[in-house]
Amino acid sequence: MTAPLKKVLIVGSAPDAVRASEWDTSLFTNTLVINNAWKAFASWDTLIFPEDFPQDNRPASTQIGGRRIVTAKEFVPAQNDFGGFVYAGGTMCFTAGYWALGALQPDVIAYLGCDMVYEAQAGSQTHFYGQGNADPLRPDVTLQSLEAKSLRLLALAQDQGCSVVNLSQRPKSRLMVPRVTLQALQDRDYKPKKLPISTQAVKAALLAESQLGYWVPSGKYWEEIERFDKLKLSHIDSLWLATATHTECQAA
């Protein structure tokens, strides 16, 4: 009898994050919430947030109980193991993915509320709690292509035997990973699908990263921002975009 798959749910703060409040999250071996997403539903296991996350937005000790809090002390070295923040992308959607990949060793990482699309219409709700800052869309040299960064995570995860999927039902997403339904993940016969990715393109992208040498062990890449060439990083993004030899990950 084969062992059950280790499935990790990562929840961000998009309006559909509240869907998780209706789910039996025991399906997942770990439910990881980013920043304010701990307020979207009660059955989370792990909370991850950056150093500048406001104290007022963090749960009180009575709300944490025995659950795990992941801070920079843990996620910086974890993300460094996968190339560092400059190449992985300096926003918590990707940081949470790389931490989960390294620390939890899952078979499946399923995202919800992490489409990184923010409606521009006046009065529209950008986050499940109302209006919020569009962190992934800030002008940042590491976030020129959210699509490229998500393909990077997908490629490195698949190399580790982990599939990355998106549970979102929203019409648009910047997260270029396959969409699946919760029902599919609930199926005891569910098998992660390994997508065709260009091995040559992955090697070219990793080699370009290594040759450029934009390593920041502290994770505080913004303190050294003047030494990063925007065009060279954009070229590396184009190499990651070239890894997708399939159509299932096209941003909608």
MARMARFI-29658 format. One record per residue (C-alpha): x, y, z; residue in one letter; residue number from 1. Coordinates in pm, 1 decimal. Example, Ala and Ser with C-alpha at 12.3 -4.5 7.8 and 13.67 -1.06 7.14 Angstrom:
% MARMARFI-29658
- X:Y:Z:rest:nr
- 1230.0:-450.0:780.0:A:1
- 1367.0:-106.0:714.0:S:2
This chain:
% MARMARFI-29658
- X:Y:Z:rest:nr
- 0.0:0.0:0.0:M:1
- 145.6:333.8:-102.9:T:2
- 182.7:609.5:151.6:A:3
- -58.5:904.5:119.9:P:4
- 73.3:1205.9:-64.3:L:5
- 205.1:1495.8:140.4:K:6
- -5.1:1791.5:28.1:K:7
- 62.4:2145.9:145.4:V:8
- -194.4:2423.0:107.6:L:9
- -56.3:2778.3:82.2:I:10
- -313.3:3054.5:127.2:V:11
- -263.6:3420.9:41.2:G:12
- -494.5:3717.9:84.9:S:13
- -683.1:3738.5:-244.7:A:14
- -1063.9:3762.4:-209.6:P:15
- -1109.9:3389.3:-265.8:D:16
- -891.3:3295.1:34.2:A:17
- -1211.7:3261.6:236.2:V:18
- -1305.7:2953.2:33.2:R:19
- -1074.6:2760.4:265.8:A:20
- -1315.1:2826.8:554.5:S:21
- -1558.5:2583.7:388.2:E:22
- -1302.1:2308.9:333.8:W:23
- -1196.7:2010.6:537.0:D:24
- -829.6:2104.6:545.9:T:25
- -734.2:1772.0:704.6:S:26
- -677.3:1674.3:341.7:L:27
- -350.4:1865.2:371.0:F:28
- -54.5:1766.3:582.6:T:29
- 12.6:2134.8:642.9:N:30
- -186.9:2451.8:581.0:T:31
- 45.4:2749.9:545.0:L:32
- -99.8:3100.5:557.3:V:33
- 78.1:3415.4:440.9:I:34
- 56.4:3744.6:632.2:N:35
- -310.0:3832.8:698.3:N:36
- -447.3:3507.2:559.1:A:37
- -463.8:3359.2:910.4:W:38
- -778.3:3571.9:950.7:K:39
- -950.2:3410.8:650.4:A:40
- -1013.5:3075.5:819.1:F:41
- -938.3:2904.3:1148.7:A:42
- -786.7:2570.4:1047.8:S:43
- -435.4:2682.5:959.3:W:44
- -121.6:2511.2:1085.9:D:45
- 160.5:2750.6:1001.0:T:46
- 187.1:3127.6:956.2:L:47
- 466.6:3292.1:759.0:I:48
- 534.9:3666.5:744.0:F:49
- 827.3:3907.1:682.9:P:50
- 1004.4:4117.4:943.4:E:51
- 808.6:4430.3:850.4:D:52
- 468.3:4266.6:894.8:F:53
- 285.8:4498.7:1140.9:P:54
- 261.1:4370.7:1495.3:Q:55
- -106.1:4468.9:1506.1:D:56
- -178.8:4231.7:1218.1:N:57
- -23.0:3930.5:1386.9:R:58
- -232.0:3686.1:1587.9:P:59
- -224.5:3708.4:1964.6:A:60
- -49.9:3430.2:2151.2:S:61
- -390.1:3294.9:2254.8:T:62
- -482.8:3262.1:1885.3:Q:63
- -162.4:3078.0:1796.1:I:64
- -187.4:2792.9:2041.6:G:65
- 56.7:2520.7:1934.7:G:66
- 75.5:2635.9:1575.5:R:67
- 398.0:2723.9:1400.2:R:68
- 519.0:3073.2:1314.8:I:69
- 782.8:3099.3:1040.8:V:70
- 992.0:3416.7:1031.0:T:71
- 1296.0:3538.6:838.9:A:72
- 1521.2:3336.5:1067.0:K:73
- 1384.9:3023.4:896.7:E:74
- 1271.6:3132.9:551.2:F:75
- 1582.1:3331.0:451.5:V:76
- 1821.7:3031.6:464.3:P:77
- 1550.8:2814.6:306.7:A:78
- 1511.6:3050.0:11.8:Q:79
- 1890.6:3081.5:-15.5:N:80
- 1902.6:2704.7:-65.0:D:81
- 1701.0:2761.5:-383.2:F:82
- 1907.8:3048.4:-520.4:G:83
- 1814.3:3345.1:-304.7:G:84
- 1563.4:3627.0:-314.7:F:85
- 1695.7:3810.6:-619.2:V:86
- 1633.5:3511.7:-845.0:Y:87
- 1334.5:3359.5:-662.9:A:88
- 1142.3:3687.1:-633.4:G:89
- 1108.8:3909.7:-329.7:G:90
- 745.6:3854.3:-235.9:T:91
- 592.7:3619.0:16.8:M:92
- 398.1:3409.3:-234.0:C:93
- 724.4:3265.6:-364.2:F:94
- 904.4:3274.4:-29.6:T:95
- 629.2:3060.1:122.7:A:96
- 656.8:2816.6:-168.1:G:97
- 1031.7:2773.1:-134.2:Y:98
- 1013.6:2741.8:243.1:W:99
- 746.6:2473.8:212.1:A:100
- 945.0:2294.4:-55.8:L:101
- 1255.7:2277.9:160.7:G:102
- 1111.9:2239.5:509.2:A:103
- 806.6:2022.7:447.2:L:104
- 926.1:1812.3:151.5:Q:105
- 575.3:1782.4:2.5:P:106
- 452.0:1589.6:-299.0:D:107
- 206.6:1867.5:-384.9:V:108
- 198.1:2240.8:-313.4:I:109
- -148.9:2383.9:-375.8:A:110
- -196.9:2761.3:-380.6:Y:111
- -513.8:2953.0:-301.2:L:112
- -552.9:3330.7:-290.4:G:113
- -216.2:3388.2:-455.0:C:114
- -308.7:3490.8:-809.8:D:115
- -128.8:3825.8:-769.9:M:116
- -396.8:4004.4:-971.3:V:117
- -540.2:4323.4:-824.7:Y:118
- -853.1:4478.0:-972.9:E:119
- -807.6:4841.4:-1069.7:A:120
- -1172.0:4949.4:-1058.2:Q:121
- -1262.7:5206.3:-797.4:A:122
- -1408.1:5045.6:-488.1:G:123
- -1316.6:4691.9:-589.9:S:124
- -1194.7:4452.1:-322.1:Q:125
- -828.9:4364.5:-371.7:T:126
- -799.9:4134.7:-69.1:H:127
- -1041.2:3920.2:130.7:F:128
- -1038.7:4184.1:405.9:Y:129
- -1100.0:4477.1:169.1:G:130
- -833.4:4705.5:24.3:Q:131
- -468.4:4613.8:64.4:G:132
- -125.5:4679.3:-77.9:N:133
- -40.5:4493.9:-399.3:A:134
- 299.3:4380.2:-273.7:D:135
- 395.5:4168.4:-577.7:P:136
- 322.1:4462.8:-809.1:L:137
- 550.8:4709.2:-636.3:R:138
- 841.0:4839.2:-849.9:P:139
- 1107.4:4583.4:-761.2:D:140
- 1390.5:4453.9:-975.3:V:141
- 1325.5:4097.6:-854.7:T:142
- 959.1:4107.2:-960.5:L:143
- 974.8:4217.9:-1322.7:Q:144
- 799.1:3898.6:-1433.0:S:145
- 578.9:3718.9:-1182.1:L:146
- 515.3:3460.2:-1450.5:E:147
- 886.4:3381.4:-1482.2:A:148
- 927.8:3356.0:-1106.0:K:149
- 637.1:3113.5:-1077.6:S:150
- 779.2:2896.4:-1356.6:L:151
- 1110.2:2894.3:-1171.0:R:152
- 939.1:2763.6:-857.6:L:153
- 749.1:2506.8:-1062.3:L:154
- 1066.2:2379.3:-1232.4:A:155
- 1270.0:2351.3:-911.9:L:156
- 979.6:2186.6:-730.8:A:157
- 932.1:1928.4:-1004.8:Q:158
- 1303.1:1852.5:-991.2:D:159
- 1245.2:1765.9:-625.0:Q:160
- 943.9:1548.0:-709.9:G:161
- 682.3:1803.1:-605.0:C:162
- 403.6:1937.0:-824.5:S:163
- 274.4:2294.1:-781.4:V:164
- -91.3:2367.2:-857.1:V:165
- -342.9:2647.4:-822.0:N:166
- -685.7:2598.5:-660.3:L:167
- -806.2:2941.1:-770.0:S:168
- -1130.5:2977.1:-963.8:Q:169
- -1072.9:3341.7:-1043.6:R:170
- -1059.5:3434.4:-1413.8:P:171
- -704.1:3568.7:-1413.5:K:172
- -379.7:3463.2:-1250.0:S:173
- -13.6:3560.8:-1266.0:R:174
- 76.2:3227.6:-1107.2:L:175
- 176.8:3011.9:-1402.5:M:176
- 104.1:2668.8:-1259.6:V:177
- -174.8:2425.9:-1354.5:P:178
- -517.8:2476.1:-1205.9:R:179
- -685.3:2186.4:-1028.2:V:180
- -1001.3:2145.6:-825.8:T:181
- -1022.8:2059.2:-458.8:L:182
- -1220.4:1752.1:-561.2:Q:183
- -925.6:1631.8:-768.9:A:184
- -691.0:1661.9:-470.7:L:185
- -941.8:1475.5:-252.6:Q:186
- -935.3:1175.4:-483.8:D:187
- -731.6:901.5:-314.4:R:188
- -604.5:801.1:-658.5:D:189
- -482.9:1153.5:-737.5:Y:190
- -135.1:1148.1:-884.1:K:191
- 70.1:1463.2:-933.8:P:192
- 122.6:1530.0:-1301.3:K:193
- 476.5:1610.0:-1404.0:K:194
- 460.2:1876.7:-1670.5:L:195
- 697.5:1884.4:-1965.0:P:196
- 964.8:2141.6:-1892.4:I:197
- 1267.6:2212.2:-2108.5:S:198
- 1566.0:2072.4:-1919.3:T:199
- 1802.4:2270.6:-2140.8:Q:200
- 1616.8:2593.7:-2065.7:A:201
- 1630.8:2524.6:-1690.2:V:202
- 2005.5:2458.4:-1709.0:K:203
- 2054.9:2778.7:-1908.2:A:204
- 1859.5:2984.1:-1655.4:A:205
- 2043.6:2839.5:-1354.2:L:206
- 2379.4:2888.2:-1526.6:L:207
- 2293.8:3251.6:-1602.6:A:208
- 2200.4:3305.4:-1237.7:E:209
- 2524.9:3149.2:-1119.7:S:210
- 2735.8:3354.8:-1360.0:Q:211
- 2563.9:3678.7:-1261.2:L:212
- 2630.2:3605.3:-895.2:G:213
- 2362.6:3819.3:-732.3:Y:214
- 2381.3:3646.6:-393.6:W:215
- 2258.9:3822.0:-78.7:V:216
- 2293.1:3579.0:215.0:P:217
- 2103.5:3810.1:452.4:S:218
- 1802.1:3813.8:223.0:G:219
- 1796.2:4194.5:242.5:K:220
- 1859.8:4245.6:-126.3:Y:221
- 1711.6:4597.9:-115.9:W:222
- 2017.7:4711.3:79.6:E:223
- 2231.9:4625.9:-224.9:E:224
- 1984.3:4718.4:-495.8:I:225
- 2224.8:4949.0:-678.4:E:226
- 2442.7:4657.0:-789.7:R:227
- 2160.7:4467.4:-964.2:F:228
- 2123.3:4518.6:-1337.2:D:229
- 1754.8:4527.5:-1432.7:K:230
- 1816.4:4420.8:-1792.6:L:231
- 2032.0:4124.7:-1693.6:K:232
- 1766.6:4004.1:-1452.0:L:233
- 1502.0:4051.5:-1720.3:S:234
- 1710.7:3830.0:-1948.6:H:235
- 1713.2:3557.7:-1681.9:I:236
- 1336.2:3593.0:-1655.9:D:237
- 1312.7:3529.4:-2029.5:S:238
- 1513.4:3208.8:-1982.0:L:239
- 1268.2:3086.6:-1718.4:W:240
- 974.9:3174.3:-1942.4:L:241
- 1135.7:2956.4:-2207.8:A:242
- 1118.7:2652.5:-1977.5:T:243
- 743.4:2617.7:-2033.4:A:244
- 702.2:2380.7:-2326.0:T:245
- 336.9:2315.7:-2236.3:H:246
- 15.9:2518.7:-2237.9:T:247
- -125.7:2427.3:-1897.3:E:248
- 64.0:2704.1:-1722.3:C:249
- -27.1:2997.4:-1941.3:Q:250
- -143.3:3295.5:-1737.4:A:251
- -509.5:3371.1:-1798.6:A:252
